[in-house]
Amino acid sequence: MAVTVRLPGSLRDAVGGDNKVSATGGTLEEVFADIDRRHPGFRARVVDERGRLVTYVNVYIGEDDARSKGGLAAEIPEGAEVMVIPAMAGGCR
């Protein structure tokens, strides 16, 4: 299944500078693996050593948070848009 993956500036260097890439896969894991085949090292930037999404990025499948849909096992509908967004932190002390 073909999907579009939108990437923040901090990950664009991992895919040759593009702000979005096309990928195939039925799950988020398969989509990230497809990107990693073409752009080695990409998966290591979004998946930690335990095989989970890194804490400093949020991933959305359409409007749904991927973590609430099973993380890397989340199903990706045909034609979906996946957005990788850096987590925001901060505030008043």
N, CA, C and O of each residue as an XYZ file, in Angstrom:
372
protein
N       0.832     -1.185      0.000
C       0.000      0.000      0.000
C       0.876      1.249      0.000
O       1.833      1.341      0.770
N       0.558      2.181     -0.840
C       1.339      3.413     -0.925
C       0.816      4.442      0.059
O      -0.391      4.649      0.183
N       1.743      5.084      0.757
C       1.408      6.147      1.697
C       2.399      7.290      1.516
O       3.480      7.106      0.957
N       2.024      8.456      1.987
C       2.907      9.614      2.004
C       3.343      9.839      3.443
O       2.520      9.835      4.359
N       4.645     10.036      3.635
C       5.184     10.299      4.963
C       5.755     11.710      4.955
O       6.691     12.000      4.212
N       5.193     12.584      5.780
C       5.666     13.967      5.908
C       6.676     14.022      7.049
O       6.463     13.441      8.114
N       7.773     14.728      6.811
C       8.880     14.741      7.760
C       9.224     16.158      8.215
O       9.132     17.106      7.435
N       9.622     16.299      9.490
C      10.054     17.610      9.980
C      11.452     17.927      9.468
O      12.151     17.046      8.967
N      11.850     19.162      9.593
C      13.179     19.585      9.148
C      14.299     18.765      9.756
O      15.313     18.516      9.104
N      14.125     18.344     10.991
C      15.182     17.597     11.677
C      15.404     16.198     11.111
O      16.419     15.572     11.418
N      14.490     15.694     10.301
C      14.665     14.363      9.694
C      14.864     14.410      8.182
O      15.123     13.380      7.559
N      14.749     15.566      7.604
C      14.856     15.661      6.148
C      16.236     15.267      5.628
O      16.354     14.727      4.528
N      17.272     15.532      6.408
C      18.610     15.143      5.960
C      18.741     13.627      5.835
O      19.581     13.140      5.079
N      17.924     12.883      6.563
C      17.975     11.420      6.515
C      17.387     10.860      5.223
O      17.616      9.697      4.891
N      16.627     11.683      4.491
C      15.998     11.225      3.255
C      16.387     12.089      2.055
O      15.647     12.167      1.074
N      17.534     12.727      2.137
C      18.013     13.520      1.015
C      17.440     14.919      0.929
O      17.539     15.559     -0.118
N      16.838     15.414      2.012
C      16.351     16.785      2.035
C      14.881     16.959      1.726
O      14.371     18.077      1.796
N      14.187     15.893      1.388
C      12.769     16.007      1.046
C      11.905     16.207      2.284
O      12.228     15.709      3.362
N      10.799     16.942      2.121
C       9.889     17.128      3.248
C       8.812     16.051      3.298
O       8.066     15.958      4.273
N       8.734     15.246      2.255
C       7.833     14.104      2.261
C       8.393     13.030      1.334
O       9.082     13.321      0.357
N       8.076     11.780      1.673
C       8.500     10.649      0.859
C       7.327      9.703      0.711
O       6.435      9.662      1.559
N       7.335      8.949     -0.366
C       6.349      7.893     -0.553
C       6.942      6.604     -0.027
O       8.145      6.368     -0.132
N       6.089      5.777      0.537
C       6.542      4.497      1.067
C       5.407      3.496      0.917
O       4.260      3.863      0.664
N       5.753      2.223      1.080
C       4.744      1.176      1.042
C       4.812      0.378      2.326
O       5.855      0.291      2.973
N       3.683     -0.199      2.681
C       3.611     -1.052      3.862
C       2.232     -1.020      4.472
O       1.505     -0.033      4.355
N       1.880     -2.108      5.121
C       0.580     -2.210      5.765
C       0.600     -1.788      7.220
O      -0.450     -1.564      7.822
N       1.808     -1.677      7.794
C       1.955     -1.222      9.179
C       2.998     -0.111      9.212
O       3.741      0.090      8.252
N       3.040      0.599     10.323
C       4.031      1.661     10.463
C       5.441      1.079     10.404
O       6.333      1.689      9.814
N       5.651     -0.083     11.002
C       6.956     -0.746     10.946
C       7.371     -0.999      9.498
O       8.514     -0.729      9.129
N       6.465     -1.509      8.681
C       6.769     -1.784      7.274
C       7.055     -0.506      6.494
O       7.931     -0.485      5.630
N       6.322      0.552      6.797
C       6.552      1.840      6.129
C       7.942      2.366      6.466
O       8.685      2.779      5.576
N       8.298      2.352      7.766
C       9.626      2.820      8.163
C      10.724      1.927      7.583
O      11.782      2.430      7.204
N      10.496      0.625      7.508
C      11.483     -0.292      6.919
C      11.669      0.008      5.437
O      12.789     -0.050      4.929
N      10.577      0.327      4.739
C      10.676      0.665      3.320
C      11.507      1.924      3.118
O      12.356      1.974      2.228
N      11.269      2.933      3.932
C      12.068      4.161      3.840
C      13.526      3.856      4.161
O      14.428      4.361      3.493
N      13.762      3.033      5.180
C      15.128      2.708      5.596
C      15.889      1.932      4.516
O      17.108      2.065      4.409
N      15.196      1.139      3.729
C      15.861      0.425      2.619
C      16.441      1.416      1.603
O      17.525      1.207      1.058
N      15.707      2.480      1.366
C      16.157      3.486      0.395
C      17.048      4.553      1.019
O      17.871      5.169      0.342
N      16.870      4.762      2.320
C      17.633      5.787      3.047
C      18.147      5.166      4.346
O      17.587      5.401      5.417
N      19.215      4.374      4.245
C      19.741      3.689      5.434
C      20.001      4.649      6.593
O      20.559      5.732      6.416
N      19.583      4.224      7.775
C      19.751      5.034      8.969
C      18.494      5.765      9.389
O      18.413      6.262     10.512
N      17.498      5.839      8.494
C      16.270      6.555      8.827
C      15.571      5.921     10.031
O      15.204      6.621     10.975
N      15.388      4.606     10.002
C      14.653      3.920     11.067
C      15.290      4.176     12.440
O      14.580      4.356     13.429
N      16.604      4.192     12.498
C      17.302      4.424     13.770
C      17.017      5.814     14.339
O      17.211      6.052     15.531
N      16.568      6.706     13.508
C      16.252      8.064     13.971
C      14.853      8.160     14.570
O      14.550      9.112     15.290
N      13.988      7.168     14.275
C      12.609      7.231     14.764
C      12.217      6.039     15.643
O      11.156      6.056     16.268
N      13.061      5.008     15.696
C      12.783      3.818     16.496
C      13.975      3.588     17.428
O      15.128      3.618     16.999
N      13.675      3.356     18.716
C      14.763      3.164     19.679
C      15.265      1.726     19.690
O      14.768      0.883     18.942
N      16.254      1.449     20.542
C      16.884      0.134     20.600
C      15.934     -0.949     21.115
O      16.205     -2.138     20.946
N      14.827     -0.550     21.739
C      13.832     -1.518     22.212
C      12.759     -1.792     21.172
O      11.848     -2.586     21.407
N      12.866     -1.140     20.028
C      11.884     -1.342     18.971
C      10.610     -0.539     19.157
O       9.542     -0.945     18.698
N      10.719      0.595     19.825
C       9.581      1.492     20.043
C       9.870      2.849     19.411
O      11.024      3.208     19.175
N       8.810      3.588     19.144
C       9.003      4.946     18.638
C       9.794      5.743     19.663
O       9.531      5.659     20.863
N      10.761      6.513     19.190
C      11.543      7.326     20.121
C      10.612      8.340     20.790
O       9.609      8.761     20.214
N      10.963      8.716     22.002
C      10.071      9.575     22.783
C       9.979     11.001     22.270
O       9.002     11.695     22.547
N      10.969     11.440     21.536
C      10.979     12.842     21.108
C      10.345     13.084     19.746
O      10.480     14.172     19.187
N       9.656     12.083     19.205
C       8.854     12.313     18.002
C       7.457     11.754     18.214
O       7.267     10.738     18.883
N       6.500     12.430     17.638
C       5.120     11.944     17.599
C       4.831     11.561     16.161
O       5.257     12.240     15.227
N       4.111     10.479     15.991
C       3.767     10.007     14.656
C       2.250      9.917     14.567
O       1.593      9.330     15.427
N       1.713     10.506     13.515
C       0.271     10.483     13.289
C      -0.025      9.762     11.989
O       0.651      9.956     10.978
N      -1.044      8.933     12.038
C      -1.564      8.262     10.853
C      -2.896      8.936     10.585
O      -3.886      8.681     11.271
N      -2.911      9.793      9.586
C      -4.070     10.666      9.426
C      -4.123     11.578     10.635
O      -3.172     12.315     10.895
N      -5.214     11.540     11.375
C      -5.353     12.373     12.574
C      -5.132     11.584     13.861
O      -5.271     12.132     14.955
N      -4.786     10.297     13.739
C      -4.641      9.434     14.912
C      -3.189      9.289     15.342
O      -2.304      9.069     14.514
N      -2.954      9.413     16.636
C      -1.627      9.193     17.201
C      -1.276      7.716     17.036
O      -2.031      6.850     17.477
N      -0.149      7.425     16.413
C       0.252      6.039     16.154
C       0.398      5.242     17.443
O       0.114      4.044     17.456
N       0.831      5.874     18.518
C       0.987      5.154     19.785
C      -0.341      4.603     20.281
O      -0.382      3.526     20.875
N      -1.423      5.327     20.043
C      -2.742      4.872     20.483
C      -3.302      3.787     19.565
O      -4.299      3.146     19.895
N      -2.674      3.585     18.433
C      -3.120      2.584     17.460
C      -2.207      1.366     17.411
O      -2.353      0.518     16.530
N      -1.253      1.268     18.361
C      -0.381      0.098     18.401
C       1.068      0.378     18.111
O       1.856     -0.555     17.957
N       1.449      1.656     18.032
C       2.842      1.987     17.766
C       3.282      1.509     16.397
O       2.618      1.783     15.397
N       4.385      0.805     16.345
C       4.906      0.337     15.058
C       3.998     -0.701     14.407
O       4.068     -0.911     13.196
N       3.144     -1.355     15.199
C       2.213     -2.347     14.658
C       0.942     -1.703     14.101
O       0.083     -2.402     13.566
N       0.814     -0.378     14.219
C      -0.383      0.317     13.742
C      -0.569      0.087     12.250
O       0.372      0.192     11.463
N      -1.793     -0.224     11.883
C      -2.111     -0.430     10.468
C      -2.194      0.904      9.746
O      -2.668      1.904     10.287
N      -1.720      0.887      8.510
C      -1.728      2.086      7.677
C      -2.700      1.855      6.520
O      -2.456      0.989      5.680
N      -3.793      2.610      6.465
C      -4.731      2.450      5.341
C      -4.108      2.902      4.017
O      -3.258      3.792      3.996
N      -4.523      2.301      2.947
C      -4.074      2.688      1.607
C      -4.296      4.178      1.405
O      -5.375      4.697      1.692
N      -3.270      4.865      0.910
C      -3.366      6.285      0.608
C      -3.279      7.199      1.816
O      -3.444      8.412      1.687
N      -3.023      6.635      2.989
C      -2.957      7.448      4.209
C      -1.754      8.380      4.182
O      -0.801      8.179      3.430
N      -1.825      9.391      5.014
C      -0.693     10.280      5.211
C      -0.171     10.066      6.623
O      -0.927     10.122      7.593
N       1.120      9.824      6.726
C       1.781      9.650      8.006
C       2.602     10.910      8.246
O       3.342     11.353      7.368
N       2.469     11.482      9.433
C       3.233     12.676      9.774
C       4.133     12.363     10.961
O       3.680     11.841     11.980
N       5.402     12.686     10.817
C       6.353     12.553     11.907
C       6.616     13.973     12.402
O       7.074     14.833     11.650
N       6.316     14.202     13.684
C       6.384     15.553     14.235
C       7.256     15.528     15.485
O       7.061     14.674     16.349
N       8.219     16.449     15.598
C       9.033     16.481     16.825
C       8.150     16.823     18.020
O       7.282     17.692     17.932
N       8.375     16.138     19.128
C       7.636     16.420     20.350
C       8.080     17.781     20.879
O       9.249     18.149     20.769
N       7.160     18.503     21.439
C       7.447     19.814     21.981
C       7.504     19.717     23.497
O       6.711     19.009     24.118
N       8.432     20.421     24.069
C       8.543     20.474     25.527
C       8.829     21.904     25.934
O       9.267     22.723     25.126
N       8.584     22.179     27.156
C       8.882     23.523     27.634
C       7.754     24.064     28.464
O       6.870     23.324     28.896
N       7.785     25.328     28.680
C       6.751     25.960     29.491
C       7.364     26.851     30.541
O       8.571     27.092     30.540
N       6.554     27.324     31.409
C       6.992     28.212     32.485
C       7.525     27.425     33.658
O       7.091     26.303     33.918
N       8.445     28.004     34.347
C       8.972     27.380     35.571
C       8.336     27.997     36.774
O       8.645     27.610     37.901
